[in-house]
């Protein structure tokens, strides 16, 4: 398994090799260069944002499955995104309801024969982890949503690369306004980079880019629906993206534009997900 790092756009980032390898286990590698700019521990968290969301969570569907959703709305782009990562309890309800029946998956996931994970018990409000990308997509479909995927920014310029243009990154950056979910510079203690997994929403100051959106940075990496074309890759071996960094990364070097990649079948106890949905 090889895991690579993609960063570009608003800020260059310092070398993530040691922290990234620690967070994603043996066999993972990372590469980046440059130096972080702006801010220091305890520094300012950036401006208050542009208020791009407007309205409230009432814009979003209430499917009764998975986390509640918040709107990510700016100019012509409108969608909803889960307020937090999907939890162990919520994912467990999906496994029980489907009875682990994996039929009906999209073609790229036909190899996936189980939704079960090896997660330890007793962590009901912690992020669900240990799912491959197909498991995440299946949960989101069951919940009446979809795994957060590409978004086209036709209304305003976007400094990020095509690979990084996703609903997830749009929401994290407040439509490109900030480099971090909560503002322009990294601030120690805002999000969970403590070295230990925490329950969802444990860090209420880790909010943004849109109001009510929590834990976009830190705690666990999150799958997004962005993969290389299959090419010659075997079943489950296409390279797919995850975003946001995990609890073992550094708050200084993990912003909204930091993406990791792994095979579609990759699982790790530092990797979870959340879902998106259209505004009805």
DAUR-V203751 format. One record per run of one state. SS is the DSSP state (@ for helix, = for strand, . for the rest). FROM is the first residue (numbers start at 0). LEN is the number of residues. If there is no record, write none. Layout:
ss from len
SS FROM LEN
SS FROM LEN
This chain:
ss from len
. 0 3
= 3 3
. 6 10
@ 16 8
. 24 32
@ 56 3
. 59 9
= 68 6
. 74 2
= 76 6
. 82 4
= 86 1
@ 87 11
. 98 8
@ 106 3
. 109 16
= 125 2
. 127 5
@ 132 10
. 142 3
= 145 2
. 147 1
= 148 2
. 150 11
@ 161 3
. 164 1
= 165 1
@ 166 6
. 172 7
= 179 1
. 180 2
= 182 1
. 183 8
= 191 1
. 192 6
= 198 1
. 199 7
= 206 1
. 207 6
= 213 1
. 214 3
= 217 1
. 218 2
= 220 7
. 227 11
= 238 5
. 243 15
= 258 5
. 263 7
= 270 2
. 272 2
= 274 4
. 278 2
